[in-house]
């Protein structure tokens, strides 16, 4: 039971359900009480002890159904009776077939006898035991299907089965033909078992490989299907940022133990440290201003930029966000009051997909929020710096840089095209503390993580 449960937990983690060791222990204790007899109660038990959200329940339910669904054991194909034969003749033929199936020729190995007698329960149990011996739960990639199929067949005794088939071909060709058909059905059943295991245990590695390719793919060149996958990837990044940086760190708040002052302070108690003294490190209050380009030239990546800005509102306490194309508006309230999808839709409805005017947008920002930029503020600009040959107003960016702690520009275009056409990136870069190319999700993750980590 314990081994089966460990395999199920591994499959559930591969399906995206986060299961901690304590939750695994709780689930195992619950299962020890209810047993495996009633599958519906067992399923509900896992959902109650392991699932933490609606998505977890859905993924866990699908994983449970697949894990505890035994592959159907199929027998060899039966030959249809001739059209001219009567029902009586057909019944006689069926009785003869059943008699033949129940009494296999003597001298055969155990696997051949199970196949000839069509003992489906015995075959299913033998395949399950052979799968366990072949460590089928370690399968990860579709290229391993043939390897594990061969391992399971070897554990079943396929070599002895071949010898039995050769001997039967000489002594009884009719029975040899029936055994050959049963052997082919056995191979098909093993292939189905391996395919089911690949769905259970190989999903995580497959998704990791796909996500790794997606992280390094240019976001502006994704097709519609990949865009949906990228949104999931960006949400995972946002969740990691929340989990890593939004939790209060007691040690960082109180500082490190000052050993010398602690000993001196407790001299009256013989040096026993009843009263502790801490070295406190002054930290500026985190303050971030994000300015995001949502014009038509960056429409493919603006959704990803907005998702990252949305995550910043959950990680850093003091964040103000702005979005622009031909003009600039503040979107902080939208990002704080609505969920991610609704917030992005609302922002794109108000200012998205227009023709970018960086000069006008910077002038709008100067009127709205330049006074809020202080030496403790990090300003993040997300855009391609393409001004449509309008006045770039780099002088406003210079004033923002002079007033802020850091000015970071994240550009989705490759460095080779900066300065070409209507790109004013070289001029803007003069006043930036850091300029990062963010053409891929991996580059975007690294840049945002570095910015947030600076405040920890």
Number of C-alpha atoms within 10 A of each C-alpha: 10 10 9 12 14 13 16 20 24 17 26 26 20 22 21 15 22 14 16 12 9 10 15 17 12 15 20 19 11 15 18 12 8 12 13 13 8 9 13 9 14 18 16 13 17 22 21 12 16 23 20 13 11 10 12 18 18 14 19 25 18 13 22 21 12 16 20 12 10 12 17 11 19 15 19 17 11 9 6 7 13 9 6 7 9 11 10 9 13 14 11 12 13 13 12 12 13 13 12 14 18 15 12 18 15 7 11 18 13 13 20 25 21 20 25 26 19 20 16 15 11 13 19 20 11 17 21 18 15 20 23 15 13 18 13 21 19 14 22 19 15 14 9 13 20 11 11 22 23 16 18 27 20 14 18 21 15 18 12 16 22 15 14 19 22 14 15 19 16 9 10 12 14 10 17 19 14 17 25 20 17 22 22 14 18 21 16 16 21 24 20 17 24 25 17 17 22 22 21 25 25 21 22 20 14 17 14 12 12 12 17 14 10 20 20 13 17 18 23 17 13 16 11 9 8 14 19 11 15 20 14 13 18 22 17 12 21 23 14 14 21 17 12 13 17 16 9 10 10 8 11 12 13 13 14 13 14 13 14 9 14 18 19 13 17 15 11 9 11 9 13 12 15 10 12 13 18 14 12 14 11 8 10 11 12 16 20 25 22 22 27 23 32 29 25 15 19 24 16 18 25 26 21 21 25 26 20 20 27 24 21 24 18 19 20 18 13 14 20 21 23 20 28 31 27 20 21 24 18 19 21 19 11 17 26 13 10 13 11 20 12 13 21 22 12 16 21 21 10 15 19 24 19 18 18 26 24 27 20 20 23 23 18 17 23 17 10 13 14 17 11 14 21 17 14 15 23 25 26 23 21 25 27 24 28 23 22 15 12 13 12 25 17 18 14 16 23 15 14 25 23 16 19 20 18 22 23 22 27 23 22 26 20 13 14 7 10 18 14 11 11 14 18 21 22 14 15 18 18 14 21 20 15 14 20 19 16 27 22 19 25 17 18 23 17 12 20 19 17 11 15 18 12 8 14 15
